[in-house]
Amino acid sequence: MTQKESEHPDLRGMGSFVYTDDTGVRWAPVRLSLRFGRHPALGFDPHDMNEQYGTDASQLHHFPAGKALQMRHANVANRKTGLRRRLPVGKLSASILTGPRPRTLDLYDPSVGMTLTFAVTSYIGEKRRA
């Protein structure tokens, strides 16, 4: 995704994505803002990927309601503005977690109306309830 795509108004709104948990089980649909779900550094797959990649829909588990599974996330901050965000992370191999340090991402922030560079300040793993 290019910088201009991240600023595109089509990234406003919600979409359905696939979340891969720490054990490799794929969960769908996960409803996320398009600006997060479509950001390649956050590691989500589109929910319609079964058509695109030939994945059988039966391989996807229905995402549990409530707090049975809380997705992993990265806390990020923009050093110039002081803005902080908590971003969901779709899989352990996402570049926001595995890329070279310092780990940063460019993200359109509607509160300021422009794309800002955020640095990862911490990472919180997924949580499950039995």
VMD Tcl script that builds the backbone (N, CA, C; Angstrom):
set m [mol new atoms 390]
animate dup $m
set s [atomselect $m all]
$s set {name element resname resid chain x y z} {
  {N N MET 1 A 0.844 -1.159 0.000}
  {CA C MET 1 A 0.000 0.000 0.000}
  {C C MET 1 A 0.897 1.231 0.000}
  {N N THR 2 A 0.607 2.144 -0.892}
  {CA C THR 2 A 1.400 3.355 -0.964}
  {C C THR 2 A 0.872 4.376 0.030}
  {N N GLN 3 A 1.655 5.410 0.242}
  {CA C GLN 3 A 1.254 6.460 1.165}
  {C C GLN 3 A -0.047 7.101 0.696}
  {N N LYS 4 A -0.184 7.332 -0.615}
  {CA C LYS 4 A -1.389 7.965 -1.132}
  {C C LYS 4 A -2.613 7.081 -0.898}
  {N N GLU 5 A -2.460 5.754 -1.003}
  {CA C GLU 5 A -3.587 4.855 -0.749}
  {C C GLU 5 A -4.040 4.959 0.702}
  {N N SER 6 A -3.105 5.129 1.636}
  {CA C SER 6 A -3.484 5.202 3.039}
  {C C SER 6 A -4.283 6.472 3.331}
  {N N GLU 7 A -4.167 7.492 2.474}
  {CA C GLU 7 A -4.907 8.733 2.667}
  {C C GLU 7 A -6.234 8.722 1.925}
  {N N HIS 8 A -6.491 7.709 1.138}
  {CA C HIS 8 A -7.675 7.657 0.292}
  {C C HIS 8 A -8.939 7.554 1.131}
  {N N PRO 9 A -9.997 8.307 0.764}
  {CA C PRO 9 A -11.229 8.269 1.543}
  {C C PRO 9 A -11.888 6.885 1.572}
  {N N ASP 10 A -11.558 5.991 0.643}
  {CA C ASP 10 A -12.121 4.646 0.650}
  {C C ASP 10 A -11.648 3.850 1.859}
  {N N LEU 11 A -10.641 4.321 2.568}
  {CA C LEU 11 A -10.160 3.619 3.747}
  {C C LEU 11 A -10.914 4.044 5.002}
  {N N ARG 12 A -11.909 4.883 4.834}
  {CA C ARG 12 A -12.802 5.195 5.949}
  {C C ARG 12 A -13.877 4.133 5.966}
  {N N GLY 13 A -14.303 3.724 7.146}
  {CA C GLY 13 A -15.336 2.701 7.257}
  {C C GLY 13 A -14.757 1.412 7.815}
  {N N MET 14 A -15.585 0.382 7.794}
  {CA C MET 14 A -15.227 -0.900 8.396}
  {C C MET 14 A -15.148 -1.983 7.328}
  {N N GLY 15 A -14.395 -3.049 7.638}
  {CA C GLY 15 A -14.276 -4.194 6.741}
  {C C GLY 15 A -14.112 -5.470 7.538}
  {N N SER 16 A -14.183 -6.603 6.846}
  {CA C SER 16 A -14.020 -7.917 7.477}
  {C C SER 16 A -12.665 -8.489 7.111}
  {N N PHE 17 A -11.949 -8.992 8.133}
  {CA C PHE 17 A -10.591 -9.488 7.937}
  {C C PHE 17 A -10.404 -10.805 8.679}
  {N N VAL 18 A -9.257 -11.441 8.439}
  {CA C VAL 18 A -8.912 -12.713 9.073}
  {C C VAL 18 A -7.782 -12.465 10.067}
  {N N TYR 19 A -7.968 -12.954 11.296}
  {CA C TYR 19 A -6.982 -12.857 12.367}
  {C C TYR 19 A -6.391 -14.250 12.568}
  {N N THR 20 A -5.064 -14.360 12.654}
  {CA C THR 20 A -4.393 -15.633 12.906}
  {C C THR 20 A -3.841 -15.604 14.319}
  {N N ASP 21 A -4.343 -16.541 15.168}
  {CA C ASP 21 A -3.914 -16.519 16.571}
  {C C ASP 21 A -2.517 -17.101 16.728}
  {N N ASP 22 A -2.027 -17.115 17.970}
  {CA C ASP 22 A -0.654 -17.541 18.246}
  {C C ASP 22 A -0.394 -19.004 17.927}
  {N N THR 23 A -1.458 -19.815 17.835}
  {CA C THR 23 A -1.295 -21.235 17.513}
  {C C THR 23 A -1.495 -21.523 16.025}
  {N N GLY 24 A -1.774 -20.471 15.236}
  {CA C GLY 24 A -1.952 -20.631 13.804}
  {C C GLY 24 A -3.395 -20.824 13.361}
  {N N VAL 25 A -4.338 -20.816 14.291}
  {CA C VAL 25 A -5.756 -20.942 13.935}
  {C C VAL 25 A -6.221 -19.613 13.362}
  {N N ARG 26 A -6.945 -19.696 12.241}
  {CA C ARG 26 A -7.408 -18.496 11.544}
  {C C ARG 26 A -8.861 -18.211 11.918}
  {N N TRP 27 A -9.134 -16.985 12.336}
  {CA C TRP 27 A -10.450 -16.565 12.803}
  {C C TRP 27 A -11.026 -15.497 11.884}
  {N N ALA 28 A -12.323 -15.624 11.586}
  {CA C ALA 28 A -12.995 -14.631 10.745}
  {C C ALA 28 A -14.496 -14.679 11.034}
  {N N PRO 29 A -15.250 -13.672 10.750}
  {CA C PRO 29 A -14.779 -12.350 10.346}
  {C C PRO 29 A -14.400 -11.494 11.548}
  {N N VAL 30 A -13.365 -10.716 11.385}
  {CA C VAL 30 A -12.962 -9.724 12.377}
  {C C VAL 30 A -13.277 -8.369 11.764}
  {N N ARG 31 A -14.113 -7.585 12.430}
  {CA C ARG 31 A -14.495 -6.265 11.920}
  {C C ARG 31 A -13.485 -5.224 12.405}
  {N N LEU 32 A -12.881 -4.535 11.437}
  {CA C LEU 32 A -11.877 -3.509 11.741}
  {C C LEU 32 A -12.064 -2.315 10.830}
  {N N SER 33 A -11.528 -1.196 11.261}
  {CA C SER 33 A -11.435 -0.034 10.394}
  {C C SER 33 A -10.590 -0.426 9.180}
  {N N LEU 34 A -10.983 0.022 8.004}
  {CA C LEU 34 A -10.230 -0.301 6.787}
  {C C LEU 34 A -8.799 0.212 6.852}
  {N N ARG 35 A -8.577 1.333 7.518}
  {CA C ARG 35 A -7.206 1.869 7.574}
  {C C ARG 35 A -6.282 0.987 8.395}
  {N N PHE 36 A -6.833 0.159 9.286}
  {CA C PHE 36 A -6.011 -0.803 10.028}
  {C C PHE 36 A -5.959 -2.145 9.298}
  {N N GLY 37 A -7.111 -2.651 8.902}
  {CA C GLY 37 A -7.188 -3.971 8.284}
  {C C GLY 37 A -6.441 -4.080 6.969}
  {N N ARG 38 A -6.408 -2.989 6.217}
  {CA C ARG 38 A -5.721 -3.014 4.915}
  {C C ARG 38 A -4.262 -2.569 4.992}
  {N N HIS 39 A -3.805 -2.195 6.168}
  {CA C HIS 39 A -2.411 -1.749 6.293}
  {C C HIS 39 A -1.513 -2.988 6.315}
  {N N PRO 40 A -0.614 -3.150 5.344}
  {CA C PRO 40 A 0.180 -4.379 5.254}
  {C C PRO 40 A 1.069 -4.644 6.472}
  {N N ALA 41 A 1.510 -3.613 7.175}
  {CA C ALA 41 A 2.386 -3.816 8.329}
  {C C ALA 41 A 1.656 -4.464 9.505}
  {N N LEU 42 A 0.313 -4.398 9.522}
  {CA C LEU 42 A -0.451 -4.940 10.639}
  {C C LEU 42 A -0.830 -6.408 10.443}
  {N N GLY 43 A -0.650 -6.947 9.255}
  {CA C GLY 43 A -0.724 -8.395 9.043}
  {C C GLY 43 A -2.091 -9.044 8.970}
  {N N PHE 44 A -3.136 -8.324 8.624}
  {CA C PHE 44 A -4.448 -8.948 8.459}
  {C C PHE 44 A -4.634 -9.399 7.014}
  {N N ASP 45 A -5.358 -10.503 6.827}
  {CA C ASP 45 A -5.733 -10.956 5.489}
  {C C ASP 45 A -7.174 -10.546 5.246}
  {N N PRO 46 A -7.538 -10.275 3.985}
  {CA C PRO 46 A -8.935 -9.945 3.702}
  {C C PRO 46 A -9.817 -11.169 3.943}
  {N N HIS 47 A -11.037 -10.948 4.418}
  {CA C HIS 47 A -11.947 -12.062 4.697}
  {C C HIS 47 A -12.344 -12.793 3.428}
  {N N ASP 48 A -12.354 -12.115 2.297}
  {CA C ASP 48 A -12.724 -12.756 1.038}
  {C C ASP 48 A -11.559 -13.486 0.374}
  {N N MET 49 A -10.468 -13.719 1.128}
  {CA C MET 49 A -9.282 -14.345 0.535}
  {C C MET 49 A -9.538 -15.760 0.055}
  {N N ASN 50 A -10.592 -16.446 0.572}
  {CA C ASN 50 A -10.860 -17.797 0.112}
  {C C ASN 50 A -11.129 -17.802 -1.389}
  {N N GLU 51 A -11.776 -16.763 -1.898}
  {CA C GLU 51 A -11.998 -16.667 -3.339}
  {C C GLU 51 A -10.696 -16.340 -4.065}
  {N N GLN 52 A -9.922 -15.456 -3.474}
  {CA C GLN 52 A -8.703 -14.982 -4.117}
  {C C GLN 52 A -7.581 -16.018 -4.089}
  {N N TYR 53 A -7.442 -16.738 -2.978}
  {CA C TYR 53 A -6.321 -17.651 -2.813}
  {C C TYR 53 A -6.710 -19.119 -2.782}
  {N N GLY 54 A -7.995 -19.417 -2.964}
  {CA C GLY 54 A -8.434 -20.802 -2.978}
  {C C GLY 54 A -8.480 -21.444 -1.600}
  {N N THR 55 A -8.578 -20.647 -0.539}
  {CA C THR 55 A -8.665 -21.184 0.814}
  {C C THR 55 A -10.093 -21.614 1.085}
  {N N ASP 56 A -10.274 -22.797 1.618}
  {CA C ASP 56 A -11.589 -23.312 1.953}
  {C C ASP 56 A -12.126 -22.560 3.161}
  {N N ALA 57 A -13.352 -22.075 3.070}
  {CA C ALA 57 A -13.951 -21.317 4.169}
  {C C ALA 57 A -14.065 -22.158 5.436}
  {N N SER 58 A -14.097 -23.480 5.307}
  {CA C SER 58 A -14.197 -24.339 6.489}
  {C C SER 58 A -12.908 -24.308 7.318}
  {N N GLN 59 A -11.819 -23.782 6.755}
  {CA C GLN 59 A -10.563 -23.664 7.487}
  {C C GLN 59 A -10.551 -22.444 8.409}
  {N N LEU 60 A -11.566 -21.594 8.290}
  {CA C LEU 60 A -11.660 -20.400 9.113}
  {C C LEU 60 A -12.616 -20.658 10.270}
  {N N HIS 61 A -12.221 -20.265 11.472}
  {CA C HIS 61 A -13.069 -20.395 12.651}
  {C C HIS 61 A -13.813 -19.087 12.861}
  {N N HIS 62 A -15.047 -19.198 13.361}
  {CA C HIS 62 A -15.831 -17.993 13.620}
  {C C HIS 62 A -15.244 -17.273 14.826}
  {N N PHE 63 A -14.940 -15.987 14.652}
  {CA C PHE 63 A -14.324 -15.206 15.730}
  {C C PHE 63 A -15.285 -15.152 16.907}
  {N N PRO 64 A -14.821 -15.502 18.116}
  {CA C PRO 64 A -15.713 -15.551 19.279}
  {C C PRO 64 A -16.169 -14.165 19.724}
  {N N ALA 65 A -17.405 -14.116 20.176}
  {CA C ALA 65 A -17.956 -12.858 20.663}
  {C C ALA 65 A -17.430 -12.567 22.062}
  {N N GLY 66 A -17.541 -11.323 22.452}
  {CA C GLY 66 A -17.150 -10.953 23.806}
  {C C GLY 66 A -15.649 -10.969 24.016}
  {N N LYS 67 A -15.229 -11.418 25.181}
  {CA C LYS 67 A -13.827 -11.354 25.560}
  {C C LYS 67 A -13.160 -12.724 25.585}
  {N N ALA 68 A -13.741 -13.715 24.886}
  {CA C ALA 68 A -13.149 -15.054 24.869}
  {C C ALA 68 A -11.759 -15.030 24.239}
  {N N LEU 69 A -11.547 -14.142 23.265}
  {CA C LEU 69 A -10.241 -13.997 22.620}
  {C C LEU 69 A -10.009 -12.510 22.377}
  {N N GLN 70 A -8.959 -11.984 22.962}
  {CA C GLN 70 A -8.583 -10.599 22.706}
  {C C GLN 70 A -7.347 -10.608 21.823}
  {N N MET 71 A -7.433 -9.899 20.711}
  {CA C MET 71 A -6.331 -9.872 19.761}
  {C C MET 71 A -5.093 -9.208 20.348}
  {N N ARG 72 A -3.922 -9.632 19.839}
  {CA C ARG 72 A -2.673 -8.958 20.196}
  {C C ARG 72 A -2.722 -7.555 19.605}
  {N N HIS 73 A -1.968 -6.659 20.186}
  {CA C HIS 73 A -1.915 -5.309 19.647}
  {C C HIS 73 A -0.565 -4.662 19.944}
  {N N ALA 74 A -0.294 -3.627 19.178}
  {CA C ALA 74 A 0.917 -2.834 19.372}
  {C C ALA 74 A 0.497 -1.435 19.783}
  {N N ASN 75 A 1.165 -0.899 20.772}
  {CA C ASN 75 A 0.961 0.493 21.148}
  {C C ASN 75 A 1.982 1.323 20.378}
  {N N VAL 76 A 1.506 2.387 19.754}
  {CA C VAL 76 A 2.388 3.226 18.940}
  {C C VAL 76 A 2.220 4.682 19.345}
  {N N ALA 77 A 3.233 5.487 19.054}
  {CA C ALA 77 A 3.187 6.916 19.367}
  {C C ALA 77 A 3.891 7.704 18.274}
  {N N ASN 78 A 3.371 8.901 18.035}
  {CA C ASN 78 A 4.041 9.843 17.155}
  {C C ASN 78 A 4.793 10.816 18.045}
  {N N ARG 79 A 6.100 10.841 17.924}
  {CA C ARG 79 A 6.942 11.630 18.827}
  {C C ARG 79 A 6.726 13.142 18.675}
  {N N LYS 80 A 6.405 13.595 17.449}
  {CA C LYS 80 A 6.245 15.038 17.228}
  {C C LYS 80 A 4.953 15.576 17.827}
  {N N THR 81 A 3.850 14.827 17.649}
  {CA C THR 81 A 2.547 15.318 18.097}
  {C C THR 81 A 2.144 14.788 19.465}
  {N N GLY 82 A 2.767 13.690 19.895}
  {CA C GLY 82 A 2.386 13.066 21.159}
  {C C GLY 82 A 1.184 12.139 21.041}
  {N N LEU 83 A 0.631 12.001 19.815}
  {CA C LEU 83 A -0.519 11.106 19.619}
  {C C LEU 83 A -0.117 9.662 19.881}
  {N N ARG 84 A -1.008 8.937 20.549}
  {CA C ARG 84 A -0.789 7.513 20.824}
  {C C ARG 84 A -1.965 6.731 20.281}
  {N N ARG 85 A -1.675 5.534 19.779}
  {CA C ARG 85 A -2.715 4.664 19.247}
  {C C ARG 85 A -2.444 3.236 19.686}
  {N N ARG 86 A -3.516 2.460 19.826}
  {CA C ARG 86 A -3.436 1.025 20.101}
  {C C ARG 86 A -3.928 0.330 18.839}
  {N N LEU 87 A -3.032 -0.388 18.152}
  {CA C LEU 87 A -3.358 -0.985 16.862}
  {C C LEU 87 A -3.422 -2.501 16.956}
  {N N PRO 88 A -4.485 -3.116 16.429}
  {CA C PRO 88 A -4.554 -4.568 16.405}
  {C C PRO 88 A -3.529 -5.126 15.421}
  {N N VAL 89 A -3.014 -6.321 15.695}
  {CA C VAL 89 A -2.015 -6.957 14.835}
  {C C VAL 89 A -2.559 -8.325 14.411}
  {N N GLY 90 A -2.639 -8.567 13.107}
  {CA C GLY 90 A -3.312 -9.738 12.560}
  {C C GLY 90 A -2.596 -11.062 12.687}
  {N N LYS 91 A -1.276 -11.048 12.732}
  {CA C LYS 91 A -0.522 -12.299 12.866}
  {C C LYS 91 A 0.854 -12.016 13.443}
  {N N LEU 92 A 1.449 -13.056 14.008}
  {CA C LEU 92 A 2.762 -12.901 14.642}
  {C C LEU 92 A 3.853 -12.502 13.652}
  {N N SER 93 A 3.685 -12.842 12.388}
  {CA C SER 93 A 4.698 -12.520 11.381}
  {C C SER 93 A 4.532 -11.123 10.787}
  {N N ALA 94 A 3.600 -10.334 11.293}
  {CA C ALA 94 A 3.381 -8.976 10.773}
  {C C ALA 94 A 4.658 -8.149 10.906}
  {N N SER 95 A 4.927 -7.340 9.913}
  {CA C SER 95 A 6.181 -6.577 9.906}
  {C C SER 95 A 6.262 -5.572 11.055}
  {N N ILE 96 A 5.140 -5.140 11.603}
  {CA C ILE 96 A 5.176 -4.222 12.739}
  {C C ILE 96 A 5.812 -4.896 13.955}
  {N N LEU 97 A 5.781 -6.236 14.000}
  {CA C LEU 97 A 6.392 -6.982 15.104}
  {C C LEU 97 A 7.748 -7.569 14.754}
  {N N THR 98 A 7.982 -7.845 13.479}
  {CA C THR 98 A 9.193 -8.573 13.094}
  {C C THR 98 A 10.182 -7.748 12.287}
  {N N GLY 99 A 9.795 -6.556 11.884}
  {CA C GLY 99 A 10.668 -5.740 11.048}
  {C C GLY 99 A 11.873 -5.221 11.805}
  {N N PRO 100 A 12.780 -4.589 11.070}
  {CA C PRO 100 A 13.985 -4.040 11.709}
  {C C PRO 100 A 13.613 -2.895 12.659}
  {N N ARG 101 A 14.432 -2.722 13.672}
  {CA C ARG 101 A 14.213 -1.645 14.646}
  {C C ARG 101 A 14.858 -0.371 14.148}
  {N N PRO 102 A 14.348 0.778 14.409}
  {CA C PRO 102 A 13.125 1.021 15.146}
  {C C PRO 102 A 11.917 0.681 14.280}
  {N N ARG 103 A 10.907 0.060 14.873}
  {CA C ARG 103 A 9.718 -0.354 14.134}
  {C C ARG 103 A 8.750 0.821 14.057}
  {N N THR 104 A 8.490 1.238 12.835}
  {CA C THR 104 A 7.600 2.374 12.615}
  {C C THR 104 A 6.603 2.028 11.518}
  {N N LEU 105 A 5.533 2.804 11.454}
  {CA C LEU 105 A 4.619 2.691 10.329}
  {C C LEU 105 A 3.999 4.048 10.071}
  {N N ASP 106 A 3.719 4.288 8.798}
  {CA C ASP 106 A 3.031 5.503 8.394}
  {C C ASP 106 A 1.547 5.187 8.367}
  {N N LEU 107 A 0.777 6.005 9.060}
  {CA C LEU 107 A -0.654 5.760 9.208}
  {C C LEU 107 A -1.397 7.070 9.089}
  {N N TYR 108 A -2.439 7.072 8.259}
  {CA C TYR 108 A -3.287 8.253 8.146}
  {C C TYR 108 A -4.061 8.404 9.444}
  {N N ASP 109 A -3.993 9.569 10.050}
  {CA C ASP 109 A -4.723 9.820 11.288}
  {C C ASP 109 A -5.769 10.895 11.033}
  {N N PRO 110 A -7.046 10.515 11.066}
  {CA C PRO 110 A -8.090 11.492 10.756}
  {C C PRO 110 A -8.189 12.633 11.760}
  {N N SER 111 A -7.665 12.453 12.962}
  {CA C SER 111 A -7.748 13.532 13.957}
  {C C SER 111 A -6.909 14.740 13.555}
  {N N VAL 112 A -5.869 14.509 12.760}
  {CA C VAL 112 A -5.048 15.616 12.272}
  {C C VAL 112 A -5.147 15.784 10.765}
  {N N GLY 113 A -5.809 14.836 10.094}
  {CA C GLY 113 A -6.030 14.943 8.655}
  {C C GLY 113 A -4.802 14.710 7.797}
  {N N MET 114 A -3.828 13.969 8.312}
  {CA C MET 114 A -2.628 13.700 7.519}
  {C C MET 114 A -1.976 12.397 7.953}
  {N N THR 115 A -1.039 11.929 7.150}
  {CA C THR 115 A -0.300 10.714 7.460}
  {C C THR 115 A 0.848 11.053 8.397}
  {N N LEU 116 A 0.943 10.293 9.489}
  {CA C LEU 116 A 1.994 10.490 10.484}
  {C C LEU 116 A 2.807 9.213 10.630}
  {N N THR 117 A 4.042 9.358 11.058}
  {CA C THR 117 A 4.885 8.203 11.338}
  {C C THR 117 A 4.790 7.888 12.821}
  {N N PHE 118 A 4.376 6.650 13.111}
  {CA C PHE 118 A 4.241 6.189 14.489}
  {C C PHE 118 A 5.321 5.160 14.775}
  {N N ALA 119 A 5.886 5.206 15.974}
  {CA C ALA 119 A 6.880 4.225 16.420}
  {C C ALA 119 A 6.229 3.296 17.441}
  {N N VAL 120 A 6.592 2.013 17.369}
  {CA C VAL 120 A 6.068 1.039 18.330}
  {C C VAL 120 A 6.696 1.316 19.696}
  {N N THR 121 A 5.849 1.452 20.708}
  {CA C THR 121 A 6.335 1.681 22.065}
  {C C THR 121 A 6.229 0.419 22.914}
  {N N SER 122 A 5.253 -0.453 22.604}
  {CA C SER 122 A 5.118 -1.715 23.318}
  {C C SER 122 A 4.217 -2.653 22.532}
  {N N TYR 123 A 4.236 -3.914 22.947}
  {CA C TYR 123 A 3.454 -4.955 22.292}
  {C C TYR 123 A 2.746 -5.764 23.370}
  {N N ILE 124 A 1.465 -6.043 23.180}
  {CA C ILE 124 A 0.674 -6.839 24.124}
  {C C ILE 124 A 0.170 -8.063 23.377}
  {N N GLY 125 A 0.478 -9.254 23.891}
  {CA C GLY 125 A 0.051 -10.497 23.251}
  {C C GLY 125 A -1.434 -10.739 23.407}
  {N N GLU 126 A -1.930 -11.728 22.658}
  {CA C GLU 126 A -3.357 -12.049 22.741}
  {C C GLU 126 A -3.691 -12.685 24.082}
  {N N LYS 127 A -4.957 -12.568 24.453}
  {CA C LYS 127 A -5.438 -13.138 25.713}
  {C C LYS 127 A -6.633 -14.024 25.405}
  {N N ARG 128 A -6.694 -15.172 26.111}
  {CA C ARG 128 A -7.811 -16.113 25.943}
  {C C ARG 128 A -8.443 -16.417 27.284}
  {N N ARG 129 A -9.731 -16.637 27.218}
  {CA C ARG 129 A -10.437 -17.154 28.395}
  {C C ARG 129 A -10.899 -18.558 28.075}
  {N N ALA 130 A -10.765 -19.419 29.032}
  {CA C ALA 130 A -11.143 -20.828 28.820}
  {C C ALA 130 A -12.637 -21.006 28.786}
}
mol reanalyze $m
mol bondsrecalc $m
mol representation Tube
mol addrep $m
